[in-house]
């Protein structure tokens, strides 16, 4: 049985300029479709009844899940409890856009059972938020965190982005310092990646924007690590920092290659050695579950070689690295020449029977992982 549930809510206020996730701006839909989609999620859960049980985490991501009313979220969680069951003390997370949450809604979400909230702050610079195409401003973000505290949330995560066109070190430090003053339990600091088929990618290609120099972006990452650690946060994954005991249980399961069930349009699952993806169209997705047909569009069987590559790619994202015994048990082995070469360049190290990236290696993680695999 799978013990980790992800629920995808693809609606958003407006498509951010850097976003390539499957999401639909609410201007192109309506409240009726949002309500119908919430019902479809419960229908898919019923179809998957035999797959999952005794859930340790539930994660509502998007899109912007806080476009659901507190009542709709409550109905979803009640359905998950009835269909799968949720263990006592389970981590139940919702992602939130600061511009979409009110004091009343936050109180309702807390009452519904949400005990962890991930707020997409991204930046506290108005110019940077405009560059990213965000629908909120800095005051919205600061107010959202304070309101979440008042609603009783004692596990708050903030998302921040560095490497934004026009960003400099001073502005990045100011954003981090102001975020840290809010005393969140968890912070994610992601480097901006201009994905194809996004407005940001097009504007960069046309010379409208220019990314910061690579050395500055690397310096921003090192500064994030320094500031977070100096404020008592544990750097437990390439882009994630947490107060001790507040690491994301749901995301750790991903990095450990644990199984999980994804519900919703475009949601992915990993069950019984198979990675599957749901239909990336809301109408087609809802039509399938209405007809009691699994809404799966994609199925990939994970071979032994695939599993090994995933172990390296995902496991090395964690700062504690990978247990060498786990690698041995997989029946695969790393090329000694690659390990020696990377260790010689100070990019990886073996300590306490664990293979892990050094701080220098974390910056070059993609290149290091490719070399190892």
N, C-alpha and C positions, 0 to 999 in steps of 0.2 A: 504493500500500500504506500502511496505517496503522501507525504506529510506537509508539503509546502504548496500553497495556492497563490497564483498570481491572477488578478482580474484586470483586464485592459479596458479602460474607458477612453475611447478615441476622440472625444469632443474637446474642443478648446475655444477660448475666446477669439483668438486669431492665430494663424500659423506663424510661429517665430521664424525669423529669417534664416536661422541656422539649423532648424529642425528637419530631420528626415524620417522621423517616426511616423507610423500611420496615424493621422489625426485629421479631423474634420472641423473647420471653424463653425461655430454655432450660427453664424450668419447664413450658412448654406444649408442649415437644417432647422429644426424647430423643437419646441418643448415636447411635442407629441412623439417625435422620433426618439428623443432621449428617454422618455418614459417606456416606449416600446422596447428599446434596447436593454433597459434595466430588467424588464421581464424576460427578454431573450437570454440574458446571462443566467437567470435562475433556471430556465429551461435547459441550457447546456449543462449546468451543474447536475441536474437530474439525469441527463444522458450519461454523465461521467460518474455516476454514483459508486460504481464498483472500483474506480481507479484510486480514489483517495480516501483518507480517513484519519481521525485524530490529528487534526491540523495543528502544527507548531507555529506556523506563520501564515498570515493572510496579507497580501500586498495589493493595494489598489493603485495602479499606475496609469499613465496616459501619454498624451492628452492631458486633460485636467479633470481628475476625478471629482474635484470639489464643485464641478458644475452639476453633479448630482445633488439633490436635496439631502438633508440629514435623514429624512424619512426613507428615501430610496436607498441610502447606504445602510440604514438599519435593517431594511427588508432583505438586502443582499446578505448581510451578516447573519440574520436570522435563518435565511435559507441555507447558508453554509453550515451553520450549527446543526440544522435538522438533517441535511443530506449527508454531510461528511463528519460532523462533530468537530469541535475546536477544543483543544486541551486547555486546562486551567493555566492562566499566565501566558498564553500564546502572544507572540508579537503581532500586532495588527496595525499595519501602516497605511496611511493615505498620503499621496502626493498632493500638494496644494500650490496654486498660483496665488500670490499675495493679493491680487486684485479681485479675487473671486470669493473670498471668505469674510463672513461677518461674525460678530460676537455670538449672535443667536445660533448660526450654523455650527460654529466651533463647539458650543455647549452641546448641541444636538449630536455632533459626531462623537464627542467624548462619551455621552450617555449611551450611544449606540454600541460602544465597545472599542472604538478606535483608541489605541493607547500610544501610538507613535505617529508623528506628523513630519513629513519632509517638505520643507518650504523652498520653492524655487526662487531664491533671492537673486542669484546670478551676479549682481553687481549693485553697488550703492552709488554709482555714478550715473546721473541722468543721461549724459551723452552716450555712455556705453550701453545703457538699457535701450536707448533709441537705436543704436547701431545693431543691436541684437534683435530688434523688432519686438521687444517685450511689451506686454499690455499693461504693466504696472510701473509705478515709479518708486524711488527709494523710500519715501515716507510710507507707502503702502506696505513695503517689505518689513520695515521696522515695526509698524503698527501690527502687522500680522503675527509677528513673534510675541509681542507683548500680549495680544489678545489670546493667543494660544495658551500662554502661561495662565492667564486669568481664567481660562476655561478648564484648567486642571491638567493640561498636558505637561508631563514631567520627562518626556523623551522627545526632544525636538531636534531635527536634522536640518541643516541649511546647505543648499547647493550654491557654489560659487564657480565662476568661470574666469580663467586668465588666458592671455594671448589674444585679447580682443583688439581689432584694428584701432590704432590710436592710443592704446593703453600704455601707460608707463609704470615704472616700479612704484613711484610715490602714490599713484592712485590705487594700485593693487594693494599696497600696504594699508592704505586708509580703509579700503573695503574690508580687508581681513580684520583689522583692529576693531572697527565698529561692529562687525559681526561677532567677534569674540567677546565684546563687552555685553552682548546679550546672553552669554553663558549657555549656548546650546550644548546638548549632550553629544552631538555628532556634526561633523562638517565634511562635505565632499567638495574637493577642489579639482575641477576638470579643465584640461587644456582645450581650448576651442578647436574643433576639427571641422573645417569647411567641407561638408559633404556635397557631392554632386546632386544636381536637381534641387538645390536650395537657392533662395534669393541671395544669400550671403556669397555663395560660391560664384554666382553670376556676376555680382558686383565686384568681387575680387578679380575675376577674369577680365572684366571690362575696365579695370583700373580705378574704379570708384573708391575702393578701399585698398589698404595695404596692411598686411599682417606685420606685427612687430618682428624685429630681427630674432633669429633663432637663439642667439646667446642671451638675449633679454628674456625670452620665454623660458629658457632653462633656468635663468636666474630667478624668475618668478616662482618656478616650482621649488627650488631650493629654499627660497624665502618662505614659502608656504609651510614647508616641512619644519623650518626653524621656528617660525612663529607659533605653529600649532603645538609643537613639542614643548616650547617654553611656557605655554599656557596649560600644560598638563594633559594634552591630548596624545593618545597612542596612535602612531602611524601604522595602521594594521594592513592597509592595502594601498596600491600605487596612488590612488586618488582619494583615499578615505582616512579620516581621523576621528577618534572617539575617546570620550572619557572612559576610563577603565570600567568594563562591564556593559558599555552601551554600544558595542559593535552591532552592525546590522546582521541579525541572525539569518534573515531571508537571503541577503546577498552573499553571506558566507557559504550558504548551501550551494549557490551557483558556482562559486570559486572552488568548492570542494567536489564539483561534478555530482552533486546530489540530484536525485530525481525531483521534478516539480511538475505541477499541472497548471497550464495556462488556459484561462477562460476568456472568451471575447474575440471580436474581430481582430485578426492579425496576431493574436496571442500565440506563443510557442510553448511546447511542453517537452519534457524529457522523461519518458516512461519506458521501462523494460528494454533499454538499449536502443530506443527509437526516438529521434527528434522529429517533432511534427509541428506544422504551422497552420493556423486557421486561415480561413478566407480573409483577404485584405479588402473586403468591401462590406459595408454594414448591411446593405440590402440583401446581398447574397448570403451573408452570415445568418441574418435573422430568418430568412426563408428556409434555410437548412434546418435550424433548430426547431422552427415551427412545425416542420414536417418530420421531426424526430430523427433527423439524419445528422451524423457527426459532421461538423462544419470544417473538416480538414481538407486543405489544398495541397499540402506538402508533407512527404514522409521520407526521412533519411535514416537508414540503418547505420548505426555507429560501429565501424569495424574495429578490430583490435588496434590497428595503426591509428585510426581516428581517435580512439580513446586515449592512446598514449600522447598524441599531439595535444588533445584537450587538457590532459593532466598537466603538461608542461605550460601551455598557454594560460590556463586558468590558475593553476597552483602557484606559479611564480608571480602572479599579481599580488599575492599575500606577502607581506614583509617577512613572515616567518618561513616562507618557502615550502618546499616539498620534502617529506620524509623519504629518505633514500630506500628504505625498506618497501615503501609503497611502490616505488618505481620497479624494484626487483620483483615484487609480487605480480606486477603487470605482465611479466614475461618479456619485457622490452628492456633495452639498455641505451644509455647515452654514449655518444662517441667520445672516447677519452680525449682525442685530439681537440675536439671542440671545447670540452670542459677546460682542458689545460690552457688553451688559447684565451678563452674568455676570462679565466681566473688570472692569467698573466696580465691581462689588461685592466684588472681590478673591477670587472663587471659582475662577477659572481663569486660566491664563496661557499665552502662546505664547512658547517659548524654544527656540532651536536647531532651529527648524522642527518643534517638537513641541507638541501641545496637551496640557496636563495640569492636574490639579486642584492648587490651592494647599493648604496645610495646613488652612486654613479650609474650603476646598471639599471636602476629604476627609471632614470631619464631616457635610457636607450632600450627600454624593455622590449619593444617590438623587434628590433634588430637582434637582440640577444636570443629571444625565443626562437626566431627563425633559424639562427645558427645552431642552436641546440637540437632543433627538430630535423 
